[in-house]
Amino acid sequence: MRVKANKNKKVNPVSAFLWKDKKRRAKNLYFLLVMLLCVVTVGMGYITEKLDLMSTGDDINNSAGNEITPEVIYDEEELAIMQAIDSAGSLNDFLYQWANNGGELYSSKNVINVLLVGLDSKNGLQYGGNSDSLILVSLNKKTEKISMCSFFRDSWCYMDIAGRERYAKINSSYFHGGPTALIDTIERNFKIDIDYYVAVDFSSFRDIIDALGGITVEVQEYEANYINRTNPDFHIEAGPAVHLTGKQALVFARIRKSDYDSDVSRTRRQRQVITSLIQSAKNASLSQLNNTLDALFAYVKTDLTKSQILSYAAQALTKGWLNYEITQFTLSDSEIFKTGYVGNASVVFIDYPLAAQKVQTEVYGESNIVLDENRAKVFDFVTRFG
């Protein structure tokens, strides 16, 4: 696709995007990677320099990247029906059957799925850390929505890492096999196709948030009490609009033991932080955005290439992605998850067929999973609930 620069000359839209009205376009380009990287992308005079700081698909091998296609709204393809599990002999047998049922992953040319991974390792870019936060960001060009779904880090599941089968918490798949293993595990269990991933060291969030001047979130009374009791270095108040520094926001996002509903509230807080980051980026100055990138890009690993990042940035502006409605959804229904134990380990048991059906419906608008009324459920094989 090309656009007219004048009556006689055509120019590439990316070039037009990069060089016309630099100051305004720079700020909008920053905003795209808030959607894809939880923060903002680069000012025009700094694009190459900033992207060179980041570990991208130009530098790393991956199995999840797709090539960019033109901005076209496609007719949805007919996908083969996927059946739930009829019977199983044990918990592990149920999880194995579901992960290996041979059904067709749901995908659409109208949807871009990006898995955001918050890592708890010290440098965040190598193997050896667990995926502390897992959020699927889905951009649907047909419905003009961007949705965010959190996966529980303690979800007990089947995984196949380099030919070795395991039953473990879903967040450990990154520890054992990096982003490829993590993506494969989520795809197997939730039956969706993930296009790209972006992994960020969680500890770098402090500098990112401070570079943007902090964030504003709603803090519940019990959350404020817990933070103040366990962190003597600072004091925060509860309220609907509480301003947090980077250090305070990181503590807020990672609270685990103050909630009766396990990881449900924790994932809510993480989505609050991301949403507030987006709002802070919209109001930030170019100097603040530049400082944010310096704090972020050295700690980012993604299979998006630099050319893909720039191309998506251009599409975000020319196709109106920046105006899409942002929605959130969770897998917190009591019918979908229950806490329990495997040995002495506290885990989250997921009714994966029902959960996968909900994720597909929220992301794509429909599902190819059929749930029989008398189907087997994962909870049938659990002996100890939390």
Secondary structure by P-SEA (a helix, b strand, c coil): ccccccccbbbbaaaaaaccaaaaaaaaaaaaaaacccbbbbccccaaaaaaacccccccccccccccccccccccccccccccccccccaaaaaaaaacccccccccccbbbbbbbbbcccccccccccccbbbbbbbbccccbbbbbbccccccccccccccccccccccccccccaaaaaaaaaaaccccccbbbbbcccaaaaaaaaacbbbbbbcaaaaaaaaaaccccccccccbbbbcaaaaaaaacccccccccaaaaaaaaaaaaaaaaaaaaaccaaaaaaaaaaccccccccccaaaaaaaaaaaacccccccbbbbbcccccccbbbbbcccbbbbbbaaaaaaaaaaaaacccccbbbbcccccccccccccc
